[in-house]
Structures are given as C-alpha cells and as structure tokens.
Amino acid sequence: MKKINLAITGCLGRMGQQLIKSTKKNSRFKLVSITESKIIRRKITGMYPTKNNLEAFKKVNVIIDFTSPKCTLEVLKLASKLKKRVIIGTTGFSNKQENLIKKYSKKVPILKAGNMSLGVNLLMYLTEIASKSLGKKFLSKVYEVHHKNKKDYPSGTALMLGKGIAVGKGKKLGKLIGKKYLNKKDFPYSSKINFNSLRKGQVIGEHEVRFSSGKETITLNHESFDRALYSEGALVAAIWIMKKKSGLFSMRDLLNFN
C-alpha cells in the first residue's frame, strides 16, 4: 500500500512532538516535512524544520496542523494553492476565521475538530441526545481542565460539548453561550450554558457536562490520560480524508454518527 506523505506544522509544540512519535509508529505514513514558526538549526526526526511555505508542502498529501489560528490560516492559504488536504486540531478561532476556513474548504478537503478523540466525539453525540431528551426543565453547564500552559478558554472541546447541548435544543451555540469562568471552584447553572475552565499542572484533558432540574443531576464526562489519543485520531482522519476532493468535515463525519 502506498504511503501517505505527511507534513506536521508546529513540530516543537506538545501536539507536534506527539504527532511525530505517532507517525513513526504508523506504517501508513511517511513524514516528509515539518514546520515551525522560528528557524531551528537542528534536525528533528532526521530533518530540519522550515517555516510554512509552498516548498515545505509541495510533496505532501496531507498537512496536520495543531498550532494557532493565525498559523492555521497561513497553512490553509498555502494548502489551497497546492490543493493539499488539511487536518486541523487548532482551537480558538474567531467567527471571521471560521468563515475563512469554510471558504478554503470549497477548494480543498479540510477535517476540523476541537478534539480528535473517539471518546470525546462519542461524548458530544451523547450530549446531543441527553439535551434533546431532557428538554427545557433541565439547565446545563460545561466544566473542563487542561494543563497550565493552555491559553484559550473554554477549550475547543468544551465548546464542542456546548454545541452538542445547543443542537439538542435545536438552537445555535452563539445564542446559548453564557458566562465563561476561569479557575473557579464552583459555578452556577443558568438559562444559558455557563463554562468553567481550570488550568493546572500537566493535565491532558478532562471534560464534563452536567444537566440539572434542581431535583436531579445527570453527568456525562471524559478524561484523557495520554496525548497519543489525539495524534492517533488525527492520523485516522488523515487516512479518511484522502478519499475527499473538497469540503469541511468533522470527526463526526468520519465516525458516521447520525
């Protein structure tokens, strides 16, 4: 079977390093390019990192990007010129940036997910079902924990879960987002969806959705113990997207959750 030529952006980041490790263990891939925002004069996995440019992505089939919104859009601009497939694990995009991603997806296939874990995507699906089934009598809120260096909050996964609640109610997430707390010991329910983000230590990721009627509480949660969950999920996405010509996809499309 022909190998998939892969490029990994942000190769010095947490996920960049994890993606390199997972790629080495997966015989379906050949890592042909790694990029970083700064010029690094030392080899990583046998090659020198370069900055994002046309030459860096010229020989690849798929680009995997877990960086920053600004970097991701830079990558997409290059990918659209070269007609390259892109897997996006970056979070924290503005509405304007989200619209640009949709624009690029008309030219090249893009799979974008706030979380590449099978378990988290199943959790989102279950959140939709619970939200729809429980109805208006139940209020909801989302809690998440990540390592102390994570800057954006709520996390992309927390917002995914918020979207799951909104979809269950037949509404847009933007109209249901409530208050966004940071490092609170406790936080209230409201008629909208409140979020609480905790940043501590080296926690890889914990997410929890709670529904309460005041008489009972239903909790759905997921805990990650190994960052390889996300890198391996991204590689599964890279294989899947090889069959696509254009469009904006999610892990839900890959997993075929109806």
ZADO-1210 file (C-alpha; in nm, 4 decimals, padded with zeros to 6 digits):
<atoms>
<atom x="00.0000" y="00.0000" z="00.0000" code="MET" pos="1"/>
<atom x="00.1317" y="00.3405" z="-00.0995" code="LYS" pos="2"/>
<atom x="00.2328" y="00.5556" z="00.1971" code="LYS" pos="3"/>
<atom x="00.0719" y="00.8897" z="00.2683" code="ILE" pos="4"/>
<atom x="00.3228" y="01.1756" z="00.2624" code="ASN" pos="5"/>
<atom x="00.2654" y="01.3860" z="00.5705" code="LEU" pos="6"/>
<atom x="00.3563" y="01.7352" z="00.6890" code="ALA" pos="7"/>
<atom x="00.3321" y="01.8340" z="01.0553" code="ILE" pos="8"/>
<atom x="00.3198" y="02.2015" z="01.1470" code="THR" pos="9"/>
<atom x="00.4241" y="02.3372" z="01.4862" code="GLY" pos="10"/>
<atom x="00.6673" y="02.0463" z="01.5207" code="CYS" pos="11"/>
<atom x="00.8121" y="02.1736" z="01.8517" code="LEU" pos="12"/>
<atom x="00.4745" y="02.2061" z="02.0228" code="GLY" pos="13"/>
<atom x="00.3195" y="01.9461" z="02.2527" code="ARG" pos="14"/>
<atom x="00.0978" y="01.8035" z="01.9820" code="MET" pos="15"/>
<atom x="00.3617" y="01.8468" z="01.7125" code="GLY" pos="16"/>
<atom x="00.6005" y="01.6280" z="01.9106" code="GLN" pos="17"/>
<atom x="00.3297" y="01.3727" z="01.9830" code="GLN" pos="18"/>
<atom x="00.2273" y="01.3599" z="01.6165" code="LEU" pos="19"/>
<atom x="00.5861" y="01.2887" z="01.5159" code="ILE" pos="20"/>
<atom x="00.6006" y="00.9985" z="01.7646" code="LYS" pos="21"/>
<atom x="00.2725" y="00.8509" z="01.6439" code="SER" pos="22"/>
<atom x="00.3684" y="00.8911" z="01.2780" code="THR" pos="23"/>
<atom x="00.6904" y="00.6962" z="01.3343" code="LYS" pos="24"/>
<atom x="00.4851" y="00.4044" z="01.4694" code="LYS" pos="25"/>
<atom x="00.2348" y="00.4050" z="01.1834" code="ASN" pos="26"/>
<atom x="00.3444" y="00.2287" z="00.8629" code="SER" pos="27"/>
<atom x="00.0777" y="00.4069" z="00.6564" code="ARG" pos="28"/>
<atom x="00.2679" y="00.7359" z="00.6708" code="PHE" pos="29"/>
<atom x="00.5929" y="00.8894" z="00.5581" code="LYS" pos="30"/>
<atom x="00.6851" y="01.2144" z="00.7311" code="LEU" pos="31"/>
<atom x="00.8303" y="01.4369" z="00.4586" code="VAL" pos="32"/>
<atom x="00.8033" y="01.7869" z="00.6085" code="SER" pos="33"/>
<atom x="00.7960" y="01.9552" z="00.9497" code="ILE" pos="34"/>
<atom x="00.7494" y="02.3260" z="01.0066" code="THR" pos="35"/>
<atom x="00.7846" y="02.5734" z="01.2913" code="GLU" pos="36"/>
<atom x="00.7336" y="02.9487" z="01.3299" code="SER" pos="37"/>
<atom x="01.1007" y="03.0014" z="01.4180" code="LYS" pos="38"/>
<atom x="01.4008" y="02.8762" z="01.2242" code="ILE" pos="39"/>
<atom x="01.5553" y="02.5820" z="01.4133" code="ILE" pos="40"/>
<atom x="01.9124" y="02.4877" z="01.3200" code="ARG" pos="41"/>
<atom x="01.8971" y="02.1291" z="01.4421" code="ARG" pos="42"/>
<atom x="01.7470" y="01.8175" z="01.2951" code="LYS" pos="43"/>
<atom x="01.4267" y="01.6714" z="01.4339" code="ILE" pos="44"/>
<atom x="01.3456" y="01.3163" z="01.3284" code="THR" pos="45"/>
<atom x="01.6180" y="01.3384" z="01.0646" code="GLY" pos="46"/>
<atom x="01.5171" y="01.6669" z="00.9010" code="MET" pos="47"/>
<atom x="01.5435" y="02.0393" z="00.9577" code="TYR" pos="48"/>
<atom x="01.2192" y="02.2247" z="01.0350" code="PRO" pos="49"/>
<atom x="01.1309" y="02.5028" z="00.7926" code="THR" pos="50"/>
<atom x="00.8809" y="02.7843" z="00.8034" code="LYS" pos="51"/>
<atom x="00.5429" y="02.7390" z="00.6362" code="ASN" pos="52"/>
<atom x="00.5910" y="02.7923" z="00.2629" code="ASN" pos="53"/>
<atom x="00.4974" y="02.6379" z="-00.0707" code="LEU" pos="54"/>
<atom x="00.8172" y="02.4321" z="-00.0869" code="GLU" pos="55"/>
<atom x="00.7513" y="02.2775" z="00.2557" code="ALA" pos="56"/>
<atom x="00.4155" y="02.1389" z="00.1449" code="PHE" pos="57"/>
<atom x="00.4883" y="02.0690" z="-00.2219" code="LYS" pos="58"/>
<atom x="00.5432" y="01.6912" z="-00.1865" code="LYS" pos="59"/>
<atom x="00.2856" y="01.6123" z="00.0832" code="VAL" pos="60"/>
<atom x="-00.0591" y="01.4540" z="00.0607" code="ASN" pos="61"/>
<atom x="-00.1898" y="01.5748" z="00.3961" code="VAL" pos="62"/>
<atom x="-00.0937" y="01.8555" z="00.6352" code="ILE" pos="63"/>
<atom x="-00.1746" y="01.8111" z="01.0052" code="ILE" pos="64"/>
<atom x="-00.1980" y="02.1380" z="01.1955" code="ASP" pos="65"/>
<atom x="-00.2198" y="02.1796" z="01.5746" code="PHE" pos="66"/>
<atom x="-00.0864" y="02.5348" z="01.6137" code="THR" pos="67"/>
<atom x="-00.2587" y="02.8729" z="01.6490" code="SER" pos="68"/>
<atom x="-00.5436" y="03.0307" z="01.4484" code="PRO" pos="69"/>
<atom x="-00.3059" y="03.2713" z="01.2729" code="LYS" pos="70"/>
<atom x="-00.0697" y="02.9897" z="01.1725" code="CYS" pos="71"/>
<atom x="-00.3551" y="02.7639" z="01.0628" code="THR" pos="72"/>
<atom x="-00.4891" y="03.0253" z="00.8227" code="LEU" pos="73"/>
<atom x="-00.1391" y="03.0719" z="00.6842" code="GLU" pos="74"/>
<atom x="-00.1214" y="02.6965" z="00.6254" code="VAL" pos="75"/>
<atom x="-00.4650" y="02.6909" z="00.4601" code="LEU" pos="76"/>
<atom x="-00.3676" y="02.9673" z="00.2200" code="LYS" pos="77"/>
<atom x="-00.0692" y="02.7618" z="00.1051" code="LEU" pos="78"/>
<atom x="-00.2665" y="02.4363" z="00.1002" code="ALA" pos="79"/>
<atom x="-00.5367" y="02.5867" z="-00.1203" code="SER" pos="80"/>
<atom x="-00.2754" y="02.6928" z="-00.3762" code="LYS" pos="81"/>
<atom x="-00.1214" y="02.3459" z="-00.3798" code="LEU" pos="82"/>
<atom x="-00.4523" y="02.1545" z="-00.3484" code="LYS" pos="83"/>
<atom x="-00.3413" y="01.9740" z="-00.0311" code="LYS" pos="84"/>
<atom x="-00.5670" y="01.8111" z="00.2281" code="ARG" pos="85"/>
<atom x="-00.5574" y="01.9559" z="00.5810" code="VAL" pos="86"/>
<atom x="-00.6395" y="01.8173" z="00.9262" code="ILE" pos="87"/>
<atom x="-00.6984" y="02.0964" z="01.1795" code="ILE" pos="88"/>
<atom x="-00.6760" y="02.0348" z="01.5532" code="GLY" pos="89"/>
<atom x="-00.6165" y="02.4019" z="01.6348" code="THR" pos="90"/>
<atom x="-00.8780" y="02.5758" z="01.8510" code="THR" pos="91"/>
<atom x="-00.9692" y="02.9325" z="01.9452" code="GLY" pos="92"/>
<atom x="-01.0843" y="03.0631" z="01.6056" code="PHE" pos="93"/>
<atom x="-01.2930" y="03.3812" z="01.5770" code="SER" pos="94"/>
<atom x="-01.6147" y="03.3829" z="01.3712" code="ASN" pos="95"/>
<atom x="-01.4308" y="03.5623" z="01.0927" code="LYS" pos="96"/>
<atom x="-01.1586" y="03.2966" z="01.0913" code="GLN" pos="97"/>
<atom x="-01.4188" y="03.0181" z="01.0919" code="GLU" pos="98"/>
<atom x="-01.5723" y="03.1719" z="00.7797" code="ASN" pos="99"/>
<atom x="-01.2320" y="03.1804" z="00.6109" code="LEU" pos="100"/>
<atom x="-01.1876" y="02.8103" z="00.6853" code="ILE" pos="101"/>
<atom x="-01.5239" y="02.7398" z="00.5194" code="LYS" pos="102"/>
<atom x="-01.4090" y="02.9416" z="00.2186" code="LYS" pos="103"/>
<atom x="-01.0880" y="02.7385" z="00.1852" code="TYR" pos="104"/>
<atom x="-01.2831" y="02.4128" z="00.2196" code="SER" pos="105"/>
<atom x="-01.4515" y="02.4837" z="-00.1139" code="LYS" pos="106"/>
<atom x="-01.1115" y="02.4324" z="-00.2766" code="LYS" pos="107"/>
<atom x="-00.9532" y="02.1598" z="-00.0620" code="VAL" pos="108"/>
<atom x="-01.0803" y="01.8961" z="00.1839" code="PRO" pos="109"/>
<atom x="-01.0454" y="02.0006" z="00.5473" code="ILE" pos="110"/>
<atom x="-01.1270" y="01.7981" z="00.8568" code="LEU" pos="111"/>
<atom x="-01.1502" y="02.0259" z="01.1588" code="LYS" pos="112"/>
<atom x="-01.2147" y="01.9057" z="01.5125" code="ALA" pos="113"/>
<atom x="-01.1739" y="02.0640" z="01.8544" code="GLY" pos="114"/>
<atom x="-01.0843" y="01.7143" z="01.9703" code="ASN" pos="115"/>
<atom x="-00.9664" y="01.4117" z="01.7706" code="MET" pos="116"/>
<atom x="-01.0522" y="01.1534" z="02.0387" code="SER" pos="117"/>
<atom x="-01.3145" y="00.8884" z="01.9603" code="LEU" pos="118"/>
<atom x="-01.4334" y="00.9021" z="02.3211" code="GLY" pos="119"/>
<atom x="-01.4805" y="01.2792" z="02.3213" code="VAL" pos="120"/>
<atom x="-01.6720" y="01.2713" z="01.9940" code="ASN" pos="121"/>
<atom x="-01.8937" y="00.9988" z="02.1358" code="LEU" pos="122"/>
<atom x="-01.9435" y="01.2194" z="02.4439" code="LEU" pos="123"/>
<atom x="-02.0599" y="01.5042" z="02.2194" code="MET" pos="124"/>
<atom x="-02.3066" y="01.2709" z="02.0481" code="TYR" pos="125"/>
<atom x="-02.4420" y="01.1551" z="02.3855" code="LEU" pos="126"/>
<atom x="-02.4636" y="01.5198" z="02.4970" code="THR" pos="127"/>
<atom x="-02.6879" y="01.5975" z="02.1995" code="GLU" pos="128"/>
<atom x="-02.9137" y="01.3035" z="02.2826" code="ILE" pos="129"/>
<atom x="-02.9341" y="01.3982" z="02.6521" code="ALA" pos="130"/>
<atom x="-03.0034" y="01.7635" z="02.5748" code="SER" pos="131"/>
<atom x="-03.2835" y="01.6745" z="02.3340" code="LYS" pos="132"/>
<atom x="-03.4350" y="01.4110" z="02.5637" code="SER" pos="133"/>
<atom x="-03.4243" y="01.6129" z="02.8849" code="LEU" pos="134"/>
<atom x="-03.5848" y="01.9231" z="02.7386" code="GLY" pos="135"/>
<atom x="-03.6429" y="02.2668" z="02.8885" code="LYS" pos="136"/>
<atom x="-03.6778" y="02.1561" z="03.2519" code="LYS" pos="137"/>
<atom x="-03.3036" y="02.0853" z="03.2726" code="PHE" pos="138"/>
<atom x="-03.0322" y="02.3520" z="03.2832" code="LEU" pos="139"/>
<atom x="-02.6802" y="02.2646" z="03.1703" code="SER" pos="140"/>
<atom x="-02.3174" y="02.3684" z="03.2203" code="LYS" pos="141"/>
<atom x="-01.9737" y="02.2553" z="03.0980" code="VAL" pos="142"/>
<atom x="-01.6555" y="02.2092" z="03.3016" code="TYR" pos="143"/>
<atom x="-01.3057" y="02.1423" z="03.1658" code="GLU" pos="144"/>
<atom x="-00.9489" y="02.1036" z="03.2951" code="VAL" pos="145"/>
<atom x="-00.6258" y="02.1389" z="03.0945" code="HIS" pos="146"/>
<atom x="-00.2541" y="02.1902" z="03.1596" code="HIS" pos="147"/>
<atom x="-00.1400" y="02.5256" z="03.2950" code="LYS" pos="148"/>
<atom x="00.0096" y="02.6394" z="02.9622" code="ASN" pos="149"/>
<atom x="-00.3133" y="02.6193" z="02.7623" code="LYS" pos="150"/>
<atom x="-00.4108" y="02.9757" z="02.6772" code="LYS" pos="151"/>
<atom x="-00.7569" y="02.9650" z="02.5212" code="ASP" pos="152"/>
<atom x="-01.0660" y="02.9030" z="02.7305" code="TYR" pos="153"/>
<atom x="-01.3159" y="02.7494" z="02.7173" code="PRO" pos="154"/>
<atom x="-01.1291" y="02.4741" z="02.5345" code="SER" pos="155"/>
<atom x="-01.2283" y="02.3743" z="02.1832" code="GLY" pos="156"/>
<atom x="-01.3667" y="02.0519" z="02.3272" code="THR" pos="157"/>
<atom x="-01.5759" y="02.2369" z="02.5859" code="ALA" pos="158"/>
<atom x="-01.7244" y="02.4461" z="02.3061" code="LEU" pos="159"/>
<atom x="-01.7902" y="02.1272" z="02.1080" code="MET" pos="160"/>
<atom x="-01.9879" y="01.9971" z="02.4040" code="LEU" pos="161"/>
<atom x="-02.1693" y="02.3289" z="02.4321" code="GLY" pos="162"/>
<atom x="-02.2612" y="02.2920" z="02.0661" code="LYS" pos="163"/>
<atom x="-02.3908" y="01.9423" z="02.1450" code="GLY" pos="164"/>
<atom x="-02.6225" y="02.0912" z="02.4077" code="ILE" pos="165"/>
<atom x="-02.7376" y="02.3581" z="02.1620" code="ALA" pos="166"/>
<atom x="-02.8002" y="02.1093" z="01.8806" code="VAL" pos="167"/>
<atom x="-03.0104" y="01.9008" z="02.1185" code="GLY" pos="168"/>
<atom x="-03.2231" y="02.2066" z="02.1846" code="LYS" pos="169"/>
<atom x="-03.2444" y="02.2948" z="01.8151" code="GLY" pos="170"/>
<atom x="-03.0567" y="02.6233" z="01.8677" code="LYS" pos="171"/>
<atom x="-02.7296" y="02.7890" z="01.7679" code="LYS" pos="172"/>
<atom x="-02.4481" y="02.7772" z="02.0240" code="LEU" pos="173"/>
<atom x="-02.3831" y="03.1514" z="01.9862" code="GLY" pos="174"/>
<atom x="-02.7273" y="03.2261" z="02.1291" code="LYS" pos="175"/>
<atom x="-02.6822" y="02.9946" z="02.4264" code="LEU" pos="176"/>
<atom x="-02.3300" y="03.0772" z="02.5466" code="ILE" pos="177"/>
<atom x="-02.3451" y="03.2138" z="02.8976" code="GLY" pos="178"/>
<atom x="-02.0595" y="03.3172" z="03.1254" code="LYS" pos="179"/>
<atom x="-01.7039" y="03.1894" z="03.0802" code="LYS" pos="180"/>
<atom x="-01.5298" y="03.1352" z="03.4114" code="TYR" pos="181"/>
<atom x="-01.1607" y="03.0637" z="03.4697" code="LEU" pos="182"/>
<atom x="-01.0280" y="02.8668" z="03.7689" code="ASN" pos="183"/>
<atom x="-01.3471" y="02.8816" z="03.9739" code="LYS" pos="184"/>
<atom x="-01.4090" y="02.6142" z="04.2391" code="LYS" pos="185"/>
<atom x="-01.7780" y="02.6165" z="04.1571" code="ASP" pos="186"/>
<atom x="-02.0000" y="02.7923" z="03.9065" code="PHE" pos="187"/>
<atom x="-02.3771" y="02.8243" z="03.8618" code="PRO" pos="188"/>
<atom x="-02.6311" y="02.6901" z="03.6175" code="TYR" pos="189"/>
<atom x="-02.8272" y="02.9477" z="03.4203" code="SER" pos="190"/>
<atom x="-03.0826" y="02.9650" z="03.1410" code="SER" pos="191"/>
<atom x="-02.7798" y="02.9686" z="02.9077" code="LYS" pos="192"/>
<atom x="-02.4719" y="02.7423" z="02.9056" code="ILE" pos="193"/>
<atom x="-02.2034" y="02.8525" z="03.1520" code="ASN" pos="194"/>
<atom x="-01.8448" y="02.7277" z="03.1154" code="PHE" pos="195"/>
<atom x="-01.5726" y="02.6872" z="03.3776" code="ASN" pos="196"/>
<atom x="-01.2112" y="02.6252" z="03.2734" code="SER" pos="197"/>
<atom x="-00.9421" y="02.5117" z="03.5164" code="LEU" pos="198"/>
<atom x="-00.5730" y="02.5375" z="03.4240" code="ARG" pos="199"/>
<atom x="-00.3334" y="02.3367" z="03.6402" code="LYS" pos="200"/>
<atom x="-00.0261" y="02.1138" z="03.6262" code="GLY" pos="201"/>
<atom x="00.0168" y="01.8851" z="03.3273" code="GLN" pos="202"/>
<atom x="-00.3436" y="01.7665" z="03.2949" code="VAL" pos="203"/>
<atom x="-00.4040" y="01.6415" z="02.9400" code="ILE" pos="204"/>
<atom x="-00.7781" y="01.6939" z="02.9395" code="GLY" pos="205"/>
<atom x="-01.0920" y="01.6459" z="03.1477" code="GLU" pos="206"/>
<atom x="-01.4404" y="01.7430" z="03.0295" code="HIS" pos="207"/>
<atom x="-01.7773" y="01.7242" z="03.1993" code="GLU" pos="208"/>
<atom x="-02.1338" y="01.8151" z="03.1021" code="VAL" pos="209"/>
<atom x="-02.3975" y="01.8457" z="03.3706" code="ARG" pos="210"/>
<atom x="-02.7754" y="01.8670" z="03.3357" code="PHE" pos="211"/>
<atom x="-02.9867" y="01.9571" z="03.6366" code="SER" pos="212"/>
<atom x="-03.3577" y="02.0002" z="03.7002" code="SER" pos="213"/>
<atom x="-03.2994" y="02.1053" z="04.0603" code="GLY" pos="214"/>
<atom x="-03.4330" y="01.7674" z="04.1699" code="LYS" pos="215"/>
<atom x="-03.1738" y="01.5509" z="03.9957" code="GLU" pos="216"/>
<atom x="-02.8416" y="01.5866" z="03.8124" code="THR" pos="217"/>
<atom x="-02.7112" y="01.3916" z="03.5151" code="ILE" pos="218"/>
<atom x="-02.3364" y="01.3995" z="03.4471" code="THR" pos="219"/>
<atom x="-02.1507" y="01.2971" z="03.1314" code="LEU" pos="220"/>
<atom x="-01.7702" y="01.3086" z="03.1431" code="ASN" pos="221"/>
<atom x="-01.4472" y="01.2069" z="02.9729" code="HIS" pos="222"/>
<atom x="-01.0868" y="01.2029" z="03.0936" code="GLU" pos="223"/>
<atom x="-00.7760" y="01.1768" z="02.8738" code="SER" pos="224"/>
<atom x="-00.4649" y="01.0055" z="03.0110" code="PHE" pos="225"/>
<atom x="-00.2434" y="01.0050" z="02.7011" code="ASP" pos="226"/>
<atom x="-00.1933" y="01.2747" z="02.4378" code="ARG" pos="227"/>
<atom x="-00.1481" y="00.9951" z="02.1822" code="ALA" pos="228"/>
<atom x="-00.5302" y="00.9780" z="02.1771" code="LEU" pos="229"/>
<atom x="-00.5342" y="01.2987" z="01.9759" code="TYR" pos="230"/>
<atom x="-00.2392" y="01.2276" z="01.7479" code="SER" pos="231"/>
<atom x="-00.3663" y="00.8804" z="01.6614" code="GLU" pos="232"/>
<atom x="-00.7102" y="01.0253" z="01.5934" code="GLY" pos="233"/>
<atom x="-00.5533" y="01.2852" z="01.3636" code="ALA" pos="234"/>
<atom x="-00.3754" y="01.0092" z="01.1698" code="LEU" pos="235"/>
<atom x="-00.7037" y="00.8191" z="01.1288" code="VAL" pos="236"/>
<atom x="-00.8509" y="01.1448" z="00.9972" code="ALA" pos="237"/>
<atom x="-00.5599" y="01.1835" z="00.7548" code="ALA" pos="238"/>
<atom x="-00.6279" y="00.8390" z="00.6075" code="ILE" pos="239"/>
<atom x="-01.0006" y="00.9089" z="00.5832" code="TRP" pos="240"/>
<atom x="-00.9653" y="01.2462" z="00.4137" code="ILE" pos="241"/>
<atom x="-00.7536" y="01.1011" z="00.1312" code="MET" pos="242"/>
<atom x="-01.0795" y="00.9997" z="-00.0389" code="LYS" pos="243"/>
<atom x="-01.2226" y="01.3526" z="-00.0319" code="LYS" pos="244"/>
<atom x="-01.1875" y="01.6207" z="-00.3019" code="LYS" pos="245"/>
<atom x="-01.3170" y="01.9235" z="-00.1095" code="SER" pos="246"/>
<atom x="-01.5438" y="02.0177" z="00.1801" code="GLY" pos="247"/>
<atom x="-01.5347" y="02.0891" z="00.5527" code="LEU" pos="248"/>
<atom x="-01.5622" y="01.7755" z="00.7661" code="PHE" pos="249"/>
<atom x="-01.5559" y="01.6776" z="01.1329" code="SER" pos="250"/>
<atom x="-01.4740" y="01.3648" z="01.3330" code="MET" pos="251"/>
<atom x="-01.8472" y="01.3058" z="01.3410" code="ARG" pos="252"/>
<atom x="-01.8427" y="01.2608" z="00.9632" code="ASP" pos="253"/>
<atom x="-01.5535" y="01.0178" z="00.9969" code="LEU" pos="254"/>
<atom x="-01.7232" y="00.8183" z="01.2731" code="LEU" pos="255"/>
<atom x="-02.0588" y="00.8262" z="01.0908" code="ASN" pos="256"/>
<atom x="-02.2627" y="00.9314" z="01.3946" code="PHE" pos="257"/>
<atom x="-02.6166" y="01.0048" z="01.2698" code="ASN" pos="258"/>
</atoms>
